[in-house]
Amino acid sequence: MTLFERSARELQEGLHNGEITIADLTNEAFSRIEKLDGDVQAFLALDKDNALKRAEELETIPAEERGPLFGLPIGVKDNIVTEGIETTCASKILKGFIPIYDATVVKKLRDAGMITVGKLNMDEFAMGSSNENSAFKTTKNPWNLNHVPGGSSGASAASVAAGEVPFSLGSDTGGSIRQPAAYCGVVGMKPTYGRVSRYGLVAYASSLDQIGPITRNVYDNALLLEAIAGVDPNDSTSADVPVPNYASSLNGDIKGLRVAVPKEFLGEGVSEEVRQSIYSALEVLKGLGATVEEVSLPHSKYALAAYYILASSEASSNLSRFDGIRYGFRAEGVKNLMELYKETRAQGFGEEVKLRIMLGTYSLSAGTYDAYYKKAQQVRTLIKEDYDKVFENYDVIVGPTAPTAAFKIGDNIDDPMTMYANDILTIPINLAGVPAISIPCGFHEGLPLGLQIIGKHFDEETIYRAAYAYEQATDFHKQTPSTWEVK
Amino acid sequence: MAKLSKEEVKHVAHLARLAITDEEAEKFADQLGKITVFAEQLNELDTTNVEPTSHVLSIVNVMREDVAVKGLDRDVMMLNVKEQEDGQVKVPPILED
């Protein structure tokens, strides 16, 4: 039994009626991390002393000044900067880097009264689908420790699934919140591009990156998105669009909701068990009064190729800031500045990061720019138009989050194309910039499967309504992995 | 465009400011070759007159009032700098003798 079995609302009740204190919740997080993280390996850094101190301070705030997330602990992906807490992006090149300011989302968590307990492992610079690309450790899937938690926000999903923390933040460039959420049986939302400020998110691909919440249920997810969303003067790509009170519209009623199912999402490469779980989910949605129709997103098959060119190109530019001079790792014994750059980067970056920097630099270099980068941007337009067209007649698009359940650690990794194929259901969503959630919708051989619900730009509200109605009609989200029980 | 030559790979590595060994150059040539062949499927699509999308939001320029705001303290900004002298960042020689 753990306090983290409870929802945010139930925890607030406990705090309000004096059954538990904020310090109890903070201590619960650290005690579970201490007992479980030897197996799960989710955390790269902990901030125990400050967290406990803050728990005491928060205790003095009167009830009427407290919001729905007040006093609750949260873990933060290690590519989101946290003042005074080491932030590495799971890369050797940032080992020892202590940020001197908080990301806007971290500031907003604090304003909401949440307590950041530590930093979560990831694939280095968010490049990967399994957390095996971390320079420091491989996070395990709490449902089966021989399997990956997904990536790149693998530890953000695993820490919530294991009940080490009830909430976490991840980031999603091509599926990095949704795929691990699916693999770990939790709820993960990639908001509309521009919904959440990226200030303080270490950039991978700036036109695709978005920070989002990972939680154990849809209602809590809606609360957390509301807390972190909104325009920010420090991020000129954050959108000045009002943030609704998402949770207030969750009533379980989706009568008349128009659901589109793209035939491309249930085609080749999608396993039979995943397909069956989606067909069952569609029956549930129909039973709740939604209409379900098949549609086509004809350019889906080109998304992966376009993504790898665009994301790598942006990465090659963004990661040029890691030069060994102002922060992070610095190579020793070099003769001149050029050698300092080259040696620092050669020794500091891992294999996958180097490959993507190389691909991006090549795509952007003279003579290849039009053939690769510009072409990929044009294809991005076609992919975005696919989505625009479907959303003229439908409220949400539904499909699987990933083609299979979590794979075994060590599988797939030799062949980059196989790893990339794992992202095929999630990448077009980032290219189109639309929001999408993954929620639990079944199990295969003891590993969770995820249902993906995609919405219109800035219409997270409809996604949450559909996800909540589905969740209330099923009980997949109530199951916990065996690691959940602390020995 | 199929496989890149080792020389091409080394040139790209120089542009990317990455020191690479001969062995790595060969490996990158192979990997980049595979990915670029995969990327060439984009040529199946006719994109004549299709506008490129660099950004999904219809934002052009975002301006703010031209008012000075306090930046971060310099001493704080120097905290992560490995080599420094008199409040300045120190680097190895830029020009060769």
Interface residues (C-beta under 8 A of the other chain):
Chain A: F97 I98 I100 Y101 Y193 G194 S207 P233 S236 T237 A239 H299 K301 Y302 L304 A305 A306 Y308 I309 S316 S320 D323 G324 I325 R326 Y327 G328 R330 V334 K335 N336 L337 M338 E339 L340 Y341 K342 E343 R345 A346 F349 K354 L355 I357 M358 L359 T361 Y362 S365 A371 Y372 K374 K375 A376 Q377 Q378 V379 R380 T381 L382 K384 P416 M417 L431 A432 G433 H457
Chain B: M1 L4 V9 V12 A13 L15 A16 R17 L18 A19 I20 F28 Q31 L32 K34 I35 T36 F38 A39 Q41 L42 N43 E44 L45 T47 V50 E51 P52 T53 S54 H55 V56 L57 I59 V62 R64 L72 V76 M77 L79 N80 V81 K82 E83 V89 V91 P92 P93 I94 E96
